[in-house]
Amino acid sequence: MEIELKLLLDQEHNATLMALPLLADHADGAPRRQHLSAHYFDTPDLHLLRHGAGLRVRKEDGLWIQTMKAGGSVQSGLHSRNEWECPVARPWPQLGKLRKLIAKHDDAEPWLDMLAAPELKQRLEALFVVEVERHTWDLDFEGSRIELVLDHGHIERHGRQVSVNEIELELRDGDPSALFSFALELHEHIPLRISNINKAQRGYQLCRETGTEPYRAKALTLDANATVAQALQAILGNCLQHIQNNEQAIIDGDDPETLHQMRVGLRRMRSALKLFDDVAPCPPALADDIAWLGGELGAARDADVLLTDTLPRVQANPGGKNGLMALQQLALDASQTHRRTAAQALLSPRYTQLLLSMGVWMQHLSTDVPDAPLADFAQATLQRLHKRLLKRAARMDDADPASIHSTRIAAKRGRYALEFFHALYREKSARQYLKALAAIQSALGQHNDLVVAEALLLEMAEQHPDALDTISFARGYLQGLQSREAIDLDAIRATLQALRLPRN
């Protein structure tokens, strides 16, 4: 199993990295230098990619080496994958030799089945080439052996190229937390970004010429016999995947859904941290960084909702169409400004610090958290959240938007908790409970959108006094809409009173 942390850095910092005393203090000697040329193979219908595998043949020190990486996971930039490699006679895969290697593996069957596809050998073709200059250091850090690699070069397919400039920290022996700890020390000297994709994945993006789509949370399956520590690690890993897989789309694109999904991922993670706070309190500095990111993403999401969901509900008064078009433009400008701010936050050293610190903390959870059974913890947690939801619902008042918002947050936390623990409960009763909470959350969310819109329009009026008449009209229209579409708070309370926790 290969375990490595991938980090991106600007090419201008390469010389600084190579001259760092930090490397000299922990390295066995001077770096080794190689030129590496790797050919990546797959079928025209991307059979290997669809099965979660990558296959390359690379020339190293005059020898051709074939490598297949498959399965595993990525968590806060930490890549854990199965890896098999052996020499081959020419720059082309030898599947027979690969099968013999894989057959020795404990979990060989799915990968052998994948390589047994009809006429796979005949259908393989070279899809792209990775050319890099590599510098390698062998490090001893905190009792762990780490191989640090700096790769600079490009990925090419049919004359099209994307540049590569990255660090790989591979664990040779010791504790994975050492990778994060060393990366934090590097980050104090050089601005770094965590990378959740490898060179093969970037090459496939070049082949497919596709952008990054919104990434939604994947269903989480916990073992009924899992411990609290194991559950927390799995849940946080799931949330981090949800967050990080939307990063690049926010930086490079303008799809509101990618920002929405990243914010949902962060809110899921914050809910998880609250659920486990008594047994695994989040370090204060890390909690501050998470709150900061929540603020950056929240402001951008609120601006998106105003633009795409709320203002389109305002119907123009006679002769007022042009004014509303101008208001839409102001909302678009605000949305784009907030999105750029959110993108800069993701490119900032503070965001990298957050992810690396989270990685260090998560690696220690297995020893720091009591080895208690998850089932008891989950049941007590859901009961506590349900009681809190009932109390907040009882205090809801039409004249107090904060009380309605508070109930919505309680419903959301209860829903997230059951989604995390879903595998421990009977499917039908869990689904009914989730459906009820989702409906309540949606109804209260529409109310909250109008409350947020009021605050944003007031802010816009201060910034653009020339548009005051149009903004005032929109505010009045939305206030009237809120009155006409008032939430039936009594019906929500009745639904919650009748709702029963799922059974395990």
HELIX and SHEET records of a PDB file:
HELIX    1   1 GLN A   11  HIS A   13  5                                   3    
HELIX    2   2 ASN A   14  MET A   18  1                                   5    
HELIX    3   3 PRO A   21  HIS A   26  1                                   6    
HELIX    4   4 HIS A   47  ARG A   50  1                                   4    
HELIX    5   5 LEU A   95  ALA A  103  1                                   9    
HELIX    6   6 GLU A  109  LEU A  115  1                                   7    
HELIX    7   7 LEU A  120  ARG A  123  1                                   4    
HELIX    8   8 SER A  177  HIS A  187  1                                  11    
HELIX    9   9 LYS A  199  ARG A  208  1                                  10    
HELIX   10  10 VAL A  228  GLN A  244  1                                  17    
HELIX   11  11 GLU A  247  ASP A  252  1                                   6    
HELIX   12  12 PRO A  256  LEU A  275  1                                  20    
HELIX   13  13 PRO A  284  VAL A  305  1                                  22    
HELIX   14  14 LEU A  306  THR A  310  3                                   5    
HELIX   15  15 LEU A  311  ARG A  313  5                                   3    
HELIX   16  16 LYS A  321  LEU A  346  1                                  26    
HELIX   17  17 PRO A  349  GLN A  363  1                                  15    
HELIX   18  18 LEU A  365  ASP A  368  1                                   4    
HELIX   19  19 LEU A  374  ALA A  394  1                                  21    
HELIX   20  20 PRO A  401  PHE A  421  1                                  21    
HELIX   21  21 HIS A  422  LEU A  424  5                                   3    
HELIX   22  22 GLU A  427  GLN A  463  1                                  37    
HELIX   23  23 PRO A  465  ALA A  467  5                                   3    
HELIX   24  24 LEU A  468  ARG A  484  1                                  17    
HELIX   25  25 LEU A  489  ALA A  498  1                                  10    
SHEET    1   A 9 ARG A 193  ILE A 194  0                                        
SHEET    2   A 9 GLU A   2  LEU A   8 -1                                        
SHEET    3   A 9 LEU A  78  VAL A  88 -1                                        
SHEET    4   A 9 LEU A  63  GLN A  75 -1                                        
SHEET    5   A 9 ALA A  53  GLU A  60 -1                                        
SHEET    6   A 9 ARG A  32  ASP A  42 -1                                        
SHEET    7   A 9 GLU A 125  PHE A 141 -1                                        
SHEET    8   A 9 SER A 144  ARG A 157 -1                                        
SHEET    9   A 9 ARG A 160  ASP A 173 -1                                        
END                                                                             
